[in-house]
Amino acid sequence: MPATLIVGTQWGDEGKAKVIDYLAKETDIVVRYQGGANAGHTVKVGNDKYIFRLIPSGILYPRTICVLGGGMVIDPDALFDEINEIESKGIEARGRLRIADNAHLLMPYHKEIDIRSEEASGAYKIGTTKRGIGACYSDKVNRHGIRVGMLYSDAFYTDILPRLIEEKNKILEKVYSAPPVVFTDLKEKLLALREKIRDMVVNTPYYLNMELASGKRVLLEGAQGTMLDLDFGTYPYVTSSNPTTGGALSGSGISFRYLKSVIGITKAYSTRVGEGPYPTECHGEEGEVLRKAGNEFGSVTGRPRRCGWFDTEVVRHAARINGLSALALTKLDVLDTFKTIKVATGYELDGKRIDYFPSCRVPQLQVIYEEFAGWQEPTSHITKWKALPKNARKYVEAVSRFCGVPVAWVSVGPDRENTIALH
C-alpha cells in the first residue's frame, strides 16, 4: 500500500492535526517524523479537545498504531505527561505506541542551554519555544546525542554518558553559570526510562517498510511547516529539522517508492509565530480581526500568532519542494466577516517581478496583491461544496489556480464534521 504525507505549506499552525485525524480513520499506522514537543497539534471531537505535542494525532482511533520516528527529538517527561493525559480521558495509548530506536532523547540540559542561549542572544533572538529542541538537534549533528537504542547498551552508561555529562557541565558552568548535571541522577533516570519504553522500541526502517509491503496504510505527520524548514524556510528564523518531504523520508525511514500522495495543509489566510520575515503580515486592525476570529494563539506556548493574508508564492514554494498532490484549505470560516479579502499573487525585488520565494532578502520584497469580494455570511454549518456562498467558492478556486495545486478539502470549523470534500 502507498504512504500518504501530510505537510504544512506555511509557517506551521495550518491545521494539520485536524486533517490527519480526518484521514486517520482509514489508516493503520500514523508516523510523526520530525520535531519535538515545541509543536502542538489540536484535534476537536465533539466537546473534547486534544492537544498532541509528541504523539501522532491518529492515537484517537483505537486500532491505529502511532510511531515516533527517528527524525524526532523526544522529551521523555513530556511524552509520559502526554500519555497520562490522554489515558485519563479513556484512550489507551501505551500498547499502540512505537518509538524509533534511532530517535534522539531530549535531556534536561538541552532545555537549560536553550533558555540561556536565547536569553543571551539579545537583538538576534530566533523566538524559540525554549524547550531544548535546537540544542538537542545540535547535539545530534555534532554526534554528541543520545539515541533511544543506546539505552540498552551497558557500555553507554560506563563510557559514553560520563563523557557527555562532563562536556555539558563545562558549557553549563563556564558559559552560562548554570548548575551542573549530576551523573548519578541522570543515569538513574535513563535506566528507569529504558524499562518504561522497552516494549515500544522498534527499528523503524524495518518495521514500516515491512508493514507497507504487507499492505498496511501509513500516514506521515510532520510538525511546523515548509517555511520553517531548516533548508528551505526563512533562515535563520526556522526550526531545527526538515518538515518537508525529504525530512519525511529520512525521519521515518520508509522507501520513496511507497510515497504516492503528498497533501499540503494551508490556512485560508496565513500566520506566523516568533521572529522572522513575513511578507503579507497585517499590522493593524485587519491582523487583530484575523487573530481573534481564528483564535490564533499557540496551542503549546499560548503566544499570539502574527496574522496576514494568503500568500500564493509561499504555497507555490511549498508545492515545488514537497511535490504536492492536493491542498486542504483550513479555516475558511475565519474570513466570513470580511468585505474584501486580499491575496498575495507575487513579489517584486529590486523593481523586477520574481516567480519564486527567495532564500535571502525576504524583508526587501514588495508584495503584489489581488482583492476578492468577501461573502459576509457564516459557513461553519455547511457540509457540501455547492452550499458554500458563491464568493467563498470563487476564493477557493482562485487559491487553487494561483497555487497550481487542486484543493481537495475545505475546512470551515474545528470539528471533524466541519470538513468538506470537493471530490
N, C-alpha and C positions, 0 to 999 in steps of 0.2 A: 504494500500500500504506500502511496506517496505521503510525504510530510507536508504540512502547511505551516507557514511562518507568519506571525503577527508582528509588525514592526511599526514604531511610531515615526511619523513623517515630519514632525515639527520639533519643538524643544521638550518633548515629554508631556505628560498630563493630557494626552489626547483622548483618553477613554478606552485604552487598550483592554483593561480588565473586563469591561462590560462586553466587548466583542468576543474576547476569549471565553468568557462564561457562556455567551450565546452559542458559540461553536463547540464548546467542550462537551455538550450533551451527546455529540456524535463522535467523540474522540476517546481513545483508550488510554493514551499517555500524554500528559502536558509537561513540557520541559522548559524551565527557566534557565536561560543560557548565559547570562552575564549580570553584572551589577551586584548590589548588596542591599542592606536594609535602609539605604538612602532613598529608595523609591517606594511609594505606596500605591497599590492597585486597589481601587474601590469597586465593590460589587454590591448592588442593592437588590434584595429578593424580598418582595412584599414589604413588611415593616422592618426587616432586618438589614443592617448594613455591615459589610465585612471589609476590613482593610488588610490586604496582604502585602507584606514587606519582603519576605523571602520565599514563602510557599507559593507555588503556582496557583492561579485563580481557579483552576479546574478542580480543586480539592472539594468543592461543594457538591460534586456529583459522586455518589457513594462507590461507584465501580472504577473511577478514574485513578490511575497511578500518576503521582506527581514527582518529578525529578528535579533536583537542584544540581545543575550542570557544572562541568569543570571550569567554565569561564566565570563562575561566581566567586565572590569573597563572602564567606558565611560567618556571621557573628553568632556563636553558639548560644549566648544568653538571649539574643533577640529571637533566634529560631525557636527555642523552647518556650519563651514567653508567648510567641505566636501560636505554637501548638497548643499550649494550655488554654489560650484564649478561645480558639475555635472549638476545642473539645468541650469547653464549658458550655458551648451552645449546642451540644449534642452531635457534633460532626467528628467522626472517628478519623484520625489523621495518621497516627504513627505507623500503622500497618500498611499504609499506602504511600509512604514517602520513601524515595530513594535518593541517596546523596553520592555524587561522583567522588571517586577516590582521589581524583586529581584537582578537586576544588580546593581553594585556599581558605584557611581559617583566619578570621579577623580577631586579633588579640587586644586586650585592654590597652597595651602600649600604643597600638595604632591609633586609637581614639585620642589618647593624650597627645601624641605627636601632631595629629591632625588639628586639634583645637589650638594648640600653642603655635603651630606653624601659620594658621590662618590669622590668629591674633597679631602675630609679628609681621604680617605681610603689608600692613599699613594701607596705602592707597592702591596696592596691587592685589587686593582681595579677589578671589575667584568666586566666592559665595558658596562654599561647600556646605553640606549639612552637618559637618563636624562629627561624623560617625565613623571616621577612620578608613573610609573606602579608598581614598587616594594613597594613603600611607601603606595600606595592605597591598594594593596593586604595585606600588613602588618596590616593595619587598619581593613581590613575585618577579618583576622584571629584573631586579638586581640579584635574583636567585638566593634570597635570604628568607623566603617564605616558608610557611608550614602547610603542607598538603594534608588532607584528611587521611590519606593512606599511610602517611608517616607515623601516625599514632600507634600503628600496630607493629612497629619495629622497636625492639628494646634498645637498639643502638641509638635511636633518635634521642632517648632520654639521657643517655650517658655521654654521647659525643656531640650531637648537633644542638640540642636545646640549650645546654650551658653556654656554648659559644654565641648563639643568637642572643641570649639574655645579656651576656657581657657586652655585646655590641650595642644593644638597645640602651642599656644603662649608661653607657658613655654619652649617647645622644641626649637622653633624658636629663642627666645630671649636669653635663658640661655645657650643652647648648641651650636647654630650656629651664634649667634649675628646677626640675621636676623630681618627684620621688622615684627611686629605682624600683625595678621589678624584683620581687622576691622569688628566687628559683623554686624553692620547695612549694610555694603556694601555686605557682603556675603549673608545675609538674603534676601536683595533686589534681588540679582542675582538669588537665588534659587526660589523665588516666581515668578519671570519672567519666569524661565525655566519650572516650573510646568505647566504653561499655554501653553507654546510653544509645549510641548510634550504630553499634556493631551490626545489627541485623538490617540496617538501612543502606550500608555502603555497597556500591556496585562499581564495576568498570563500565562507564557509560558508552564508549565506542562499541564495545562488545554487546552490551545489553540492548542498546537502542537499535543498532543495525540488525541484530538477530530478531528483535521484535518486529521491525519493519519488514524484514524478509518473510516473517511468518504471517503477515497480513494485518498487523496491528496499525491503527491510525494514530499518528503522532502530531501534536500541535506544539510549535516552538513559540515561547513567550519571551519577549525582550522587555527590558526596563528602559526608561528615558526615551529619547528619540534621535532621529538621524542628525539633527542639528547640534546634538550634544556628543556625537561620535568623536572619539579621540583624534581620528584622522580626517574626517570629512565635515566636522562641525565648526562652530565659530571659535576656533582655538585662540587663546588658551582657556577660554571660558566654556569648558567642556567637561564631560565626565571622564573617568579613568579607564574606560573599556569601550568596546565596539558594539553598540546596539543594532548595527546594520546586518545585512545578510551574511557578510563574511564572518562577523562575530558569532552569528547563529550557528554556522557550521563548525567553527573552531571551538566554540563554547559548549556545544552539545556532543560533538564527535560523530555526527551522522554523515554519511556519504552524500555528496552533492547530487548524486543520481536519484536520491529519494525526494529531493525538494522540488515540488511541482507547482506550488502556489505560494505567492507572497502577497499578503493583504496589508496594505498601508492604512493606518488609522490616522485620521486628521479631523481636527475640530473645524466647525463651520466658520471660525474666526481663528485667532492664534493667541497663545500665551507663552510666557517665559518666567522661570523662577531664577533668582540670583543675578549676578552681574553679567555683562557682555552685550555686544551689539544686537539690535533688534530692529530691523528696518521699518516695520509697519506699526510700531508701538504707538498707542494713543495715550497722550499725557493728560488730557483734560477730562471733561465730563463724559465723553464717549467711553473712555477707558474705564471710568468708575462705574458706568452703567453696565458695561460688559462684565466687570468683576462681580458686581452684586447679583446680576441676573444669572451668571454662570456659577456662582458660589466659588469663585476662583481663589481658593486658599489651599495651601499644601496639605495633603492628607497625612503626611508624616510630621512635617515641621510646623504647619499652621501658617506659614509665611504667605502674605498676599502675593498673588501672581501678577506680573505685568501683563497687560492685555492690549491687543491690537487687531487690525483687520487681517483677513485671509491673504496669504502671500503665495501666489501660484508658483513663483520661481523657487521658493523653498520646497514645495511639494514636487515640482519637476526635478529638482536636485535629488530629492529622495527617491523618485522613480528611477532615475538613471543608476544610482548607486545600488539600489536594492532589487531592481528588476521587478517592479510592482505588477501584479496581475490585476488587482482591483483595489478600490478605495472603500473604506467605511467612513462615512461622514457623520461625526457625532455633534451633539449639542446644537442642532439646527434651531431648536425651540428658543435658545437664548437670544436669537435675532428677531423674535416675534414682534417686539415693540418698536423696532427701528423703522423710521420713514424712508431713510436712504441707507444703503449698505455699500461700503467701499470694498473693492478687491484690488490688490496689487497685481498688475499684469506684467510687470517687467521693471528693469532698472536702467539707469544711465550712470556711467562712470567716466569722469573727465569729459563730460559733454557728449559721450557716444553711447548708444544703446548696446547693452551686452545681453547675451542669451544664455547666461549661466550664473550660478551663485559663486562669487569669488572666494578663494581660500583666505585672502587677506584684504585689507582696506574696506571692510564692510561698512564702517561708520561713514565713509565718503560716498556711499551710494545715494542716488536720487531716485525715489520711488515713483513709478508711473501707475496711476490709479484709474480704474473704471468704476462708475457708480451704477448701482442697481436699485430699482424701486423695491421697498420692503412690502410685506404682506399685512402687517399690523393686525393680526388675529392669532389666537392661540393654536398651537399644533400638537401639544403633548398628548392629546386624546386620540390622535389619528393613527390608524394602523395600516392603511392602504396608500400606496403611492399616488393613485389618481385622486384621492381625497385631500391631498395637500393643496393649499392655496396655489393658484396659478403662478404667482410671483416667486413662491418658495420653490416650485418645480423648475422655474426658469433659472433661479440662482444655482440650484444643484447641477442642472445641465451645463451651465456656464463654467462652474468649477471643474466638472469632468472634462469639458472641451479645452479649457486653458491648461489643465494639468496633463492632458493626453492619456488619462487612465480612466476606465469606466468606474462609476460609483455603483457599487453592488448593494450597499446597505445605507440607510439613513436612520440615525437615532434622534428621537425627539423627547427624550427624558431618561432618567437614571435607571428605571426598572427594566427587567427582561422584556416585558411586553411592549416597551416603547421603542421597538426596533422594526423598521420597515424594510423588507426585502424587495429590491427593484426587479428581480428576475426570478 
